[in-house]
């Protein structure tokens, strides 16, 4: 599968949406994370807070190990899904 690319939008007017703006950034990241985790067959994702109140996640599925930030975990999940697609 050929990867999509990001390019500059054509000039002119554009419209934005406000859907899902009631969710916090944490909720948005966690919703994305659990959706992707389910696609790789994970039934559980561990969540751990460190001593500086940072939150880290570990996907409980073969090929995944170690706690990471939400964005890095999402990135790893998406890379895994891209390889198997």
MIDOSE-1310 file (N, C-alpha, C; in nm, 2 decimals, decimal comma, always signed):
residues 85
xxxx	+0,08/-0,12/+0,00/+0,00/+0,00/+0,00/+0,09/+0,12/+0,00; +0,06/+0,21/-0,09/+0,14/+0,34/-0,10/+0,09/+0,43/+0,01; +0,19/+0,49/+0,08/+0,16/+0,58/+0,19/+0,10/+0,71/+0,13; +0,01/+0,77/+0,21/-0,05/+0,90/+0,18/+0,06/+1,00/+0,21
xxxx	+0,04/+1,12/+0,15/+0,14/+1,23/+0,19/+0,06/+1,35/+0,22; +0,12/+1,44/+0,30/+0,06/+1,56/+0,34/+0,12/+1,67/+0,25; +0,03/+1,75/+0,19/+0,06/+1,86/+0,11/-0,01/+1,99/+0,15; +0,03/+2,10/+0,10/-0,04/+2,22/+0,14/-0,17/+2,23/+0,07
xxxx	-0,27/+2,27/+0,14/-0,41/+2,28/+0,08/-0,41/+2,39/-0,02; -0,51/+2,38/-0,12/-0,52/+2,49/-0,22/-0,56/+2,62/-0,15; -0,52/+2,73/-0,20/-0,55/+2,86/-0,15/-0,70/+2,88/-0,15; -0,74/+2,97/-0,07/-0,89/+3,01/-0,06/-0,95/+2,98/+0,07
xxxx	-1,08/+2,99/+0,07/-1,15/+2,97/+0,20/-1,16/+2,82/+0,23; -1,16/+2,80/+0,36/-1,18/+2,66/+0,41/-1,27/+2,66/+0,54; -1,33/+2,55/+0,57/-1,42/+2,54/+0,69/-1,36/+2,44/+0,78; -1,38/+2,47/+0,91/-1,33/+2,37/+1,01/-1,46/+2,32/+1,08
xxxx	-1,43/+2,21/+1,16/-1,54/+2,15/+1,24/-1,51/+2,16/+1,38; -1,62/+2,16/+1,46/-1,60/+2,16/+1,61/-1,64/+2,03/+1,67; -1,67/+1,92/+1,59/-1,70/+1,80/+1,65/-1,59/+1,74/+1,73; -1,62/+1,68/+1,83/-1,53/+1,62/+1,93/-1,45/+1,72/+2,01
xxxx	-1,48/+1,84/+2,00/-1,41/+1,94/+2,08/-1,44/+1,94/+2,23; -1,54/+1,86/+2,27/-1,57/+1,85/+2,41/-1,48/+1,75/+2,48; -1,41/+1,67/+2,40/-1,31/+1,58/+2,46/-1,18/+1,65/+2,50; -1,12/+1,60/+2,61/-0,99/+1,66/+2,64/-0,89/+1,59/+2,55
xxxx	-0,77/+1,65/+2,54/-0,67/+1,59/+2,46/-0,63/+1,45/+2,51; -0,63/+1,43/+2,64/-0,60/+1,29/+2,69/-0,71/+1,19/+2,65; -0,84/+1,23/+2,66/-0,94/+1,14/+2,61/-0,93/+1,11/+2,46; -0,90/+1,21/+2,38/-0,88/+1,19/+2,24/-0,77/+1,09/+2,21
xxxx	-0,66/+1,11/+2,27/-0,54/+1,02/+2,25/-0,58/+0,88/+2,30; -0,64/+0,87/+2,42/-0,67/+0,74/+2,47/-0,78/+0,67/+2,38; -0,87/+0,74/+2,33/-0,97/+0,68/+2,24/-0,90/+0,63/+2,11; -0,81/+0,70/+2,06/-0,74/+0,66/+1,94/-0,65/+0,54/+1,97
xxxx	-0,59/+0,55/+2,09/-0,50/+0,44/+2,13/-0,57/+0,31/+2,14; -0,69/+0,31/+2,21/-0,76/+0,18/+2,23/-0,82/+0,13/+2,10; -0,86/+0,22/+2,01/-0,91/+0,17/+1,88/-0,80/+0,10/+1,80; -0,69/+0,16/+1,80/-0,57/+0,10/+1,72/-0,53/-0,03/+1,79
xxxx	-0,52/-0,03/+1,92/-0,48/-0,15/+2,00/-0,57/-0,26/+1,97; -0,70/-0,24/+1,96/-0,80/-0,35/+1,93/-0,77/-0,40/+1,79; -0,73/-0,32/+1,70/-0,70/-0,37/+1,56/-0,58/-0,46/+1,56; -0,49/-0,45/+1,65/-0,37/-0,54/+1,65/-0,40/-0,66/+1,74
xxxx	-0,52/-0,67/+1,80/-0,56/-0,78/+1,88/-0,53/-0,77/+2,03; -0,50/-0,65/+2,07/-0,47/-0,63/+2,22/-0,61/-0,61/+2,29; -0,62/-0,68/+2,40/-0,74/-0,66/+2,48/-0,71/-0,56/+2,60; -0,59/-0,54/+2,63/-0,55/-0,45/+2,74/-0,43/-0,36/+2,70
xxxx	-0,44/-0,24/+2,75/-0,33/-0,15/+2,74/-0,30/-0,10/+2,88; -0,18/-0,12/+2,93/-0,15/-0,07/+3,07/-0,12/+0,08/+3,06; -0,17/+0,14/+3,17/-0,15/+0,29/+3,19/-0,07/+0,31/+3,32; +0,03/+0,39/+3,31/+0,11/+0,41/+3,43/+0,15/+0,56/+3,44
xxxx	+0,14/+0,62/+3,56/+0,19/+0,75/+3,58/+0,32/+0,75/+3,65; +0,42/+0,83/+3,61/+0,55/+0,84/+3,67/+0,55/+0,94/+3,78; +0,66/+0,95/+3,85/+0,67/+1,04/+3,96/+0,66/+1,19/+3,93; +0,67/+1,22/+3,80/+0,65/+1,36/+3,75/+0,51/+1,38/+3,69
xxxx	+0,42/+1,29/+3,71/+0,28/+1,29/+3,66/+0,27/+1,27/+3,51; +0,38/+1,22/+3,45/+0,36/+1,19/+3,31/+0,29/+1,05/+3,30; +0,21/+1,04/+3,19/+0,13/+0,91/+3,17/+0,19/+0,84/+3,06; +0,21/+0,71/+3,08/+0,27/+0,62/+2,98/+0,19/+0,50/+2,96
xxxx	+0,20/+0,44/+2,84/+0,11/+0,32/+2,80/+0,19/+0,21/+2,75; +0,15/+0,09/+2,77/+0,21/-0,03/+2,72/+0,10/-0,12/+2,66; +0,11/-0,15/+2,53/+0,02/-0,24/+2,46/+0,05/-0,38/+2,50; -0,05/-0,46/+2,54/-0,03/-0,60/+2,58/-0,07/-0,68/+2,46
xxxx	+0,02/-0,69/+2,36/+0,01/-0,78/+2,25/+0,15/-0,81/+2,20; +0,16/-0,93/+2,13/+0,29/-0,97/+2,08/+0,35/-0,86/+1,99; +0,48/-0,84/+2,01/+0,55/-0,74/+1,93/+0,56/-0,60/+1,99; +0,49/-0,58/+2,10/+0,49/-0,45/+2,17/+0,55/-0,47/+2,31
xxxx	+0,64/-0,38/+2,35/+0,69/-0,39/+2,49/+0,74/-0,25/+2,53; +0,74/-0,23/+2,65/+0,78/-0,10/+2,70/+0,68/+0,01/+2,71; +0,68/+0,09/+2,81/+0,59/+0,20/+2,82/+0,64/+0,32/+2,74; +0,54/+0,39/+2,68/+0,57/+0,50/+2,60/+0,46/+0,61/+2,62
xxxx	+0,48/+0,73/+2,57/+0,38/+0,83/+2,57/+0,27/+0,79/+2,48; +0,15/+0,85/+2,50/+0,03/+0,82/+2,42/+0,06/+0,84/+2,27; +0,13/+0,95/+2,23/+0,15/+0,97/+2,09/+0,25/+0,87/+2,03; +0,35/+0,83/+2,11/+0,45/+0,73/+2,06/+0,38/+0,60/+2,05
xxxx	+0,30/+0,57/+2,14/+0,22/+0,44/+2,13/+0,13/+0,43/+2,01; +0,06/+0,54/+1,99/-0,02/+0,55/+1,87/+0,06/+0,54/+1,74; +0,17/+0,61/+1,74/+0,26/+0,60/+1,62/+0,31/+0,45/+1,60; +0,35/+0,38/+1,71/+0,39/+0,25/+1,70/+0,28/+0,16/+1,65
xxxx	+0,16/+0,17/+1,70/+0,05/+0,10/+1,66/+0,02/+0,12/+1,51; +0,02/+0,25/+1,47/-0,01/+0,28/+1,33/+0,10/+0,22/+1,24; +0,22/+0,22/+1,28/+0,33/+0,16/+1,20/+0,31/+0,01/+1,18; +0,27/-0,05/+1,29/+0,25/-0,20/+1,29/+0,13/-0,23/+1,19
xxxx	+0,02/-0,15/+1,20/-0,09/-0,17/+1,11/-0,05/-0,15/+0,97; +0,03/-0,05/+0,94/+0,07/-0,02/+0,80/+0,15/-0,14/+0,75; +0,23/-0,20/+0,83/+0,31/-0,32/+0,79/+0,23/-0,44/+0,75; +0,12/-0,46/+0,83/+0,04/-0,58/+0,80/-0,07/-0,56/+0,70
x	-0,09/-0,43/+0,66/-0,20/-0,40/+0,56/-0,15/-0,43/+0,42
